[in-house]
Amino acid sequence: MACSQASGHQLRRQLGVTGATLMGLGAILGTGVFVTIGLATGIAGPAVIPALVLAAGLATCNALSSAQLAAAYPVSGGTYEHGYRCLGPWLGFSAGWVFLAAKGASAATAALGFAGYLINSLALADEALVPIATLTVVGVTGLVLAGIRRTNAVNRGIVAMTLASLLALIINGLPTAWQAGGPNLTDFTGTRADDALAPALLEATALMFVAYTGYARIATLGEEVREPARTIPRAIIITLIVSMGLYTAVGLIVIATVGAERLGALTQAGAAPLQLAAAHFAWPGVPQLLAIGALTAMLGVLVNLILGLSRVLLAMSRRGDMPAGVGRINAAGTTPYVAVLIVGGAVLGLALIGDIKTTWSFSAFTVLVYYAITNAAALTLPADQRRYPRWIATLGVAGCGFLTLWIETSALLAGLGLIATGWVWHSTARRLRHR
């Protein structure tokens, strides 16, 4: 099936390689590095290290598929738009639907995570969680409404602070990890029997895979990138290389310092795992710096998720999968303001529930479905638009499909139910359009 073209009112192209890369890093360096490494360690123990490597390998396949699709068709919507053009309405719609559901919940979780870190840092009452999260969502929605140029400027500061905190942990933690880490890093099986290690390793790989996938934000912003054929692939690849290096270094240092079993247990109990590890280091200010880095990281994730979600909603409106009014763009051509308001309202509603335990497994299933569609769409690209060998996209499809089998059963069933609900909506919308 050949990919088709589409038209419509366009957003202004304002981002270069640096701005697009920082958008990707702002979306990646958040919950993944500050929480998910601990969650995956609780499942797989020291085997989280090879899980990080396996997840990075699969993420590379997906990143290259995303890059060549976004370079060939640089419009808002990411895999939703690419799936529609290359695979047809049903798979395209499915990609957009699961993206909205998964990332909407993730955005609410980021807001609650930001509120939780702030409460812990300032010793506030737990009752302040929802009010702080609410104000955070309102503030970030207002920022995104101001346009991508202002959003990008704020994002630069957020990413700089997050990177500074993680680099401080890595540099200061190396001597401690080198001295204490031998026993904690040499036995990847931990206390698990051989027959239990493989399922744990694969489930941890699925969870860590989600932690790498923020580079999709660059593809969803494809319509706002200058020289997209050059900028998008470079920004995605740079983002992935930097995040791989940081995740691996942080994972090795933290596990070497405190041990996998303790790290996993403390993460499940709600502790801040990186701050725990930093308490063992020589520099006394590192735990406080990491707390600030965690706050900026959660804020950066929220900014980028609302930005990306609004662009997918814009693309769905253009296609008729959402009401036409959702796709309105401001007079300056910089912001799909109706979509931003809808996304902000939806995230606010989820945050008001106050449940910070939105399962990462549900996000893992929906994101794996999303990227299976991404790779399948990349397989359809004609030879003159293909930048990378077909086997990369083939491996991406197979890897995403295989990892869904190791997701928690309840999350898998919930994800399938979500997709079925979306298909009912899509079928109804199609019938109404053709009346």
C-alpha positions in Angstrom: 0.0 0.0 0.0 1.5 3.4 -1.0 1.4 6.3 1.3 -1.0 9.1 0.4 -0.8 12.8 0.8 -3.1 15.2 2.7 -3.6 18.9 2.9 -4.9 21.5 5.3 -4.0 24.7 7.1 -0.4 24.5 8.3 1.3 25.5 11.4 4.4 27.7 11.1 7.8 26.0 11.0 9.9 27.4 13.9 12.1 24.6 15.4 15.6 23.7 14.3 17.7 20.7 15.3 18.6 22.0 18.8 15.0 23.0 19.6 13.6 19.7 18.3 16.2 17.7 20.2 15.5 19.6 23.5 11.8 18.9 23.0 12.6 15.2 22.7 14.8 15.2 25.7 12.2 17.1 27.7 9.7 14.4 26.9 12.1 11.5 27.7 13.9 12.6 30.8 11.1 12.5 33.4 9.3 9.6 34.9 11.5 7.1 33.0 14.8 8.0 34.7 13.4 9.1 38.1 10.9 6.3 38.6 10.8 3.6 36.0 14.3 2.4 36.5 13.3 1.6 40.1 10.0 -0.1 39.0 11.8 -2.3 36.4 14.5 -3.1 39.0 11.8 -4.3 41.3 10.6 -6.7 38.6 13.9 -8.0 37.2 16.4 -7.2 39.9 20.0 -6.7 38.5 18.8 -8.0 35.2 17.3 -4.5 34.6 20.8 -3.7 33.1 20.3 -6.0 30.1 16.7 -4.9 30.0 17.9 -1.4 29.5 20.1 -2.5 26.6 17.3 -4.6 25.0 14.8 -1.7 25.3 17.3 0.7 23.8 17.8 -1.6 20.9 14.1 -1.8 20.1 13.7 1.9 20.7 16.4 2.5 18.1 14.4 0.5 15.5 11.3 2.6 16.3 13.3 5.9 16.3 14.6 5.2 12.9 11.2 4.3 11.6 9.7 7.4 13.2 12.5 9.6 11.7 12.1 8.5 8.1 8.3 8.7 8.3 8.4 12.2 9.8 11.0 13.3 7.2 8.8 12.0 4.4 5.6 13.4 5.7 6.4 16.3 8.1 2.9 17.1 9.5 1.4 17.2 12.9 0.1 14.0 14.3 3.0 11.5 14.2 2.1 7.9 13.8 -1.6 8.7 13.7 -1.1 10.6 10.4 1.5 8.3 9.1 -0.6 5.2 9.8 -3.6 6.8 8.1 -1.6 7.6 5.0 0.3 4.4 4.7 -1.9 1.7 6.3 -5.4 3.0 6.1 -8.0 4.6 8.4 -8.4 1.8 10.9 -4.8 1.4 11.9 -4.2 5.1 11.6 -7.1 5.9 13.9 -5.9 3.2 16.4 -2.5 4.8 16.6 -4.0 8.2 17.5 -6.6 6.7 19.9 -4.1 4.8 22.0 -1.7 7.7 22.0 -4.3 10.0 23.4 -5.3 7.6 26.1 -1.8 6.5 27.1 -0.2 9.9 27.1 -3.2 11.7 28.6 -2.9 9.5 31.7 0.9 10.0 31.6 0.4 13.7 31.6 -1.8 13.6 34.6 0.7 11.3 36.3 3.4 13.8 35.6 1.4 16.6 37.1 0.7 14.5 40.2 4.4 13.4 40.3 5.5 17.1 40.2 3.1 17.9 43.0 4.4 14.9 45.0 8.0 15.9 44.7 7.2 19.5 45.6 5.3 18.4 48.7 8.2 16.2 49.8 10.8 18.9 49.1 8.8 21.6 51.0 7.4 19.3 53.7 3.8 20.3 52.8 0.7 18.4 53.8 -0.4 15.5 51.6 -3.7 17.2 51.0 -1.9 19.7 48.8 -1.3 17.1 46.2 -4.4 17.6 44.0 -4.5 21.5 44.3 -0.8 21.8 43.3 -1.3 19.3 40.4 -4.4 21.3 39.3 -2.5 24.6 39.3 0.4 23.0 37.4 -1.8 21.7 34.6 -3.5 25.1 34.3 -0.1 26.9 34.2 1.4 24.5 31.6 -1.7 24.7 29.4 -1.4 28.5 29.4 2.2 28.2 28.5 1.5 25.9 25.5 -1.3 28.2 24.4 1.3 31.0 24.2 2.9 29.2 21.2 5.7 26.8 20.5 8.4 29.5 20.5 7.7 30.5 24.1 7.2 26.8 25.1 10.5 25.9 23.5 12.3 28.7 25.5 10.9 27.4 28.8 11.7 23.8 27.8 15.3 24.7 27.3 15.6 25.8 30.9 13.8 22.7 32.1 16.0 20.3 30.2 19.2 22.2 31.3 18.2 21.8 34.9 17.3 18.1 34.5 20.5 17.3 32.7 22.6 19.2 35.3 21.1 17.1 38.1 21.6 13.8 36.3 25.2 14.7 35.4 25.9 15.6 39.0 24.6 12.2 40.1 26.8 10.4 37.5 30.0 12.4 38.1 29.7 12.3 41.9 28.4 8.7 42.0 31.2 7.1 39.9 33.7 6.7 42.7 31.1 5.3 45.1 29.7 2.9 42.5 33.2 1.8 41.5 34.1 0.9 45.1 30.8 -0.7 46.1 29.3 -2.0 42.9 31.0 -5.3 42.2 28.6 -7.7 43.9 25.5 -5.7 42.9 26.3 -5.7 39.2 27.9 -9.1 38.5 24.9 -11.4 39.3 22.1 -10.6 36.9 19.9 -13.4 38.1 19.7 -12.1 41.7 17.5 -14.5 43.8 15.3 -15.6 40.9 15.2 -19.1 39.5 16.2 -19.5 35.9 12.7 -20.2 34.7 11.5 -16.9 36.4 14.2 -14.7 35.0 13.2 -14.6 31.4 9.6 -13.4 32.0 10.9 -10.8 34.5 13.5 -9.6 32.1 11.0 -9.2 29.2 8.5 -7.4 31.4 11.2 -5.0 32.6 12.3 -4.5 29.0 8.7 -3.5 28.1 8.5 -1.0 30.9 11.9 0.5 30.1 11.0 0.7 26.4 8.3 3.2 27.3 10.9 5.3 29.1 12.7 5.8 25.8 9.8 6.8 23.6 9.6 10.6 24.2 11.4 11.1 20.8 8.0 10.6 19.2 7.2 14.2 20.3 9.6 15.3 17.6 7.5 13.5 15.0 4.2 14.8 16.3 5.6 18.3 15.9 6.8 17.6 12.4 4.8 20.4 10.9 6.5 23.0 13.1 10.1 22.0 12.2 12.3 23.8 9.8 13.9 21.7 7.0 12.1 18.6 8.3 13.9 16.1 6.0 17.2 17.1 7.6 16.1 18.2 11.1 13.8 15.4 12.2 16.1 12.4 11.7 19.0 14.2 13.3 17.0 15.4 16.3 15.5 12.0 16.9 18.8 10.2 16.7 20.6 12.7 18.9 17.8 12.5 21.5 17.9 8.7 21.6 21.7 8.5 21.9 21.8 11.1 24.8 18.9 9.4 26.6 20.5 5.9 26.2 23.8 7.1 27.7 22.1 8.8 30.6 19.7 5.9 31.4 22.5 3.3 31.3 24.9 5.4 33.4 22.2 6.3 36.0 21.0 2.6 36.2 24.5 1.3 36.7 25.5 3.8 39.3 22.3 3.6 41.4 22.2 -0.2 41.3 25.9 -0.4 42.1 25.4 1.9 45.1 22.3 0.6 46.8 21.7 -2.8 45.2 18.8 -3.9 43.0 16.6 -5.5 45.6 16.6 -2.4 47.9 16.2 0.0 44.9 13.1 -1.9 43.7 11.5 -2.2 47.2 12.0 1.5 47.9 10.5 2.6 44.5 7.5 0.4 45.2 7.1 2.1 48.6 7.1 5.5 46.9 10.6 6.7 47.8 12.7 8.7 45.4 15.3 6.2 44.3 17.9 8.6 42.9 17.8 10.7 46.0 18.4 7.6 48.1 21.5 6.7 46.1 22.7 10.2 46.2 22.7 10.2 50.0 25.7 7.8 49.8 27.8 10.2 47.7 30.5 12.6 48.9 28.8 15.9 47.7 26.2 16.8 50.3 24.1 18.9 48.0 23.4 16.2 45.3 20.2 14.9 46.8 18.7 18.4 46.9 19.9 19.0 43.3 18.3 15.7 42.2 15.0 16.8 43.9 15.1 20.0 41.8 16.0 18.0 38.7 13.0 15.6 39.3 10.7 18.6 39.6 11.9 20.1 36.3 11.8 16.7 34.6 8.2 16.1 35.6 7.3 19.6 34.5 9.1 19.1 31.2 7.2 15.9 30.6 3.9 17.6 31.2 4.8 20.5 28.9 5.8 18.1 26.1 2.8 15.8 26.5 0.2 18.6 26.4 2.1 19.9 23.3 2.2 16.5 21.6 -1.3 15.5 22.5 -2.8 18.7 21.1 -1.0 18.1 17.8 -2.4 14.6 17.5 -5.9 15.9 18.3 -5.4 18.6 15.6 -4.5 15.9 13.1 -7.6 13.8 14.2 -9.8 16.8 13.6 -8.4 17.4 10.2 -9.2 13.7 9.3 -12.8 14.0 10.7 -12.1 11.6 13.6 -12.8 14.6 15.9 -15.2 17.5 15.4 -14.0 20.1 12.9 -13.8 22.9 15.5 -11.1 21.1 17.4 -8.7 21.9 14.6 -8.9 25.7 14.8 -5.5 27.5 14.7 -4.9 31.0 16.1 -4.5 33.9 13.8 -0.7 33.8 14.0 -0.7 30.2 12.9 1.3 29.0 15.9 -1.1 27.2 18.1 -4.1 24.8 17.7 -5.7 26.6 20.7 -9.0 24.5 20.8 -7.0 21.3 20.9 -4.7 22.6 23.6 -7.7 23.6 25.8 -9.4 20.2 25.3 -6.2 18.4 26.2 -5.5 20.6 29.2 -9.1 20.0 30.4 -8.8 16.3 30.0 -5.5 16.1 31.8 -6.9 18.3 34.6 -9.9 16.0 35.0 -7.6 13.0 35.4 -5.3 14.8 37.8 -8.3 15.7 40.0 -8.8 12.0 40.7 -5.5 12.2 42.6 -4.4 8.7 41.8 -0.7 8.7 41.1 -0.6 4.9 40.6 -1.7 5.0 37.0 -0.1 1.8 35.9 3.0 2.0 33.8 2.1 -1.4 32.4 -1.1 0.1 30.7 1.1 2.8 29.1 3.6 0.1 28.0 0.9 -1.9 26.2 -0.6 1.1 24.4 2.8 2.5 23.4 3.9 -0.9 22.1 0.8 -1.0 19.9 1.5 2.6 18.8 5.1 1.7 17.7 4.1 -1.5 16.1 1.9 0.6 13.8 4.8 3.1 13.3 7.1 0.3 12.1 4.4 -1.2 9.9 3.9 2.2 8.3 7.6 2.6 7.7 7.6 -0.8 5.8 5.3 0.7 3.2 7.6 3.6 2.3 8.8 3.6 -1.4 12.5 3.1 -2.0 13.2 6.7 -2.8 11.8 7.8 0.6 13.4 5.0 2.7 16.5 6.1 4.6 17.2 2.8 6.5 17.0 -0.9 5.6 13.6 -2.6 5.8 14.8 -5.1 8.3 14.9 -2.4 10.9 11.2 -1.7 10.7 10.5 -5.5 10.5 12.5 -6.0 13.7 10.5 -3.1 15.3 7.1 -4.6 14.4 8.2 -8.1 15.7 9.8 -6.7 18.9 6.8 -4.5 19.8 4.3 -7.4 19.2 6.4 -9.8 21.2 6.8 -7.6 24.2 3.0 -7.0 24.5 2.8 -10.7 25.4 4.7 -10.1 28.6 2.6 -7.2 29.8 0.5 -7.6 33.0 -2.7 -9.4 32.0 -5.0 -6.7 33.5 -3.2 -4.0 31.6 -3.4 -6.0 28.4 -7.1 -6.5 28.7 -7.7 -2.9 29.5 -5.7 -1.8 26.5 -7.7 -4.2 24.2 -10.9 -2.8 25.6 -9.7 0.7 24.9 -9.0 -0.1 21.3 -12.4 -1.8 20.9 -14.1 1.4 22.3 -12.1 3.5 19.9 -13.2 1.4 16.9 -16.8 1.9 17.9 -16.3 5.7 18.0 -14.4 5.6 14.7 -17.2 3.6 13.0 -19.8 5.9 14.3 -17.9 9.0 13.2 -17.4 7.6 9.7 -21.2 6.9 9.3 -22.0 10.4 10.4 -19.6 11.9 8.0 -21.1 10.0 5.0 -24.7 10.9 5.8 
